[in-house]
Amino acid sequence: MRNLPEVADKIRSAENIILYSDSDLDGVTSALILKKTLAEIGKSSTCFFTDRERRGYGLNRESVDMILHKAPGLLIAMDCGISNFEGVEYAKDKGFDVFILDHHKPHEKIPKADLIVCPKLFDDDFKERPNAGIIMELSELILKKKRADFIEYTAIAIIADMMIQENVNAEILFEARQNFPATEAVKVFSGLIGESDPLEVYRRISSIMNVTEIISGTPESFHFFLIEEKDHLKTMGKKLISDYEERKKQVEKIKKEIMQEAGGSSIIFIGSNEWPSHLLGKIASKVLNDLDKPVFLYKDKGEVCQGTVRVPKGVDAVEAMKVSENILENYGGHPPAAGFTLKKENLDEFKNNLIEYFK
């Protein structure tokens, strides 16, 4: 991938490394792989994660303020950053060198980072890797070897981020099945759910852990995969499964509210100040499955609204929002699944633009 060897070289000589990653499973596995890689070459690193409820998505000003005490240093943004123009510029102004390793669809404008690795930005051979796939290849460049646990983390990310199971992704899934289970966390989880088929175990992990509570700034899923003691893993695994069952009930409740309000519009564009931001993606997917219409759900946070998008097959959510980029504070993601942030005063204009676009 373009720029990946340069990133590996810079990391080898860096002194103060800060990892900033998305808090879903693709972001969590990216952070796990790079943190463990750095530890293997004798480098310590500090991990920070996005928190949609408290700071919103991506590398924004609020997130940079949170890590200012670590400047100057090398800030590596993973599974985010490619659409965070203001946050990247702010981080550089505050003394950070910024590397972006992101697999989301870029805009025509590119953040002013020191180095960017993004398969969809450059003419890379295969553009549909999960973000963990980028980090796994980076790890192999740094360590000059493959690790079965990193392959397993990447396989989980492929399933969790719904990446196509072709090309490099298919090879990773095959290798993961050959070495299953490669980590103690996956072995214990497999026992807890009574399932031994690797892909089904990864699918269940994806369902249960793609959204987990953020405790002291870190997703519980990240803590889970770092645990090595079997009994501790069992206890935490049971808690994660129980929390998931409670989230399912909450998701169904909010979904019913939305279905009652949906009406006959060509798109679903609904928000609330009570909905948890971290559940909107799951809810939007379920509404899309039932109605087969573009779904735009948002959390009303007062002056700003933060939203999640899911669209039918063949529709590009990022392109749909592009016509409103003059009023959006931030937007981006994948063609079928994306997100946005905008000021509340611009909600009606955004909705009208979308209705016009989908005509």
Secondary structure, 3 states (H helix, E strand, C coil): CCCHHHHHHHHHHCCCEEEEECCCHHHHHHHHHHHHHHHHCCCCEEEEECECCCCECCCCHHHHHHCHHHCCEEEEEECCCCCCHHHHHHHHHCCEEEEEECCCECCCCCCCCCEEECCCCCCCCCCCCCHHHHHHHHHHHHHCCCCHHHHHHHHHHHHHCCCCCCHHHHHHHHHHHHCCCCCHHHHHHHHHHCCCCHHHHHHHHHHHHCCCCEECCEEHHHHHHHCCCHHHHHHHHHHHHHHHHHHHHHHHHHHHHHHHHCCCCCCEEEEECCCCHHHHHHHHHHHHHHHCCCEEEEEECCCEEEEEEECCCCCCHHHHHHCCCCCEEEEEECCCEEEEEEEHHHHHHHHHHHHHHHC
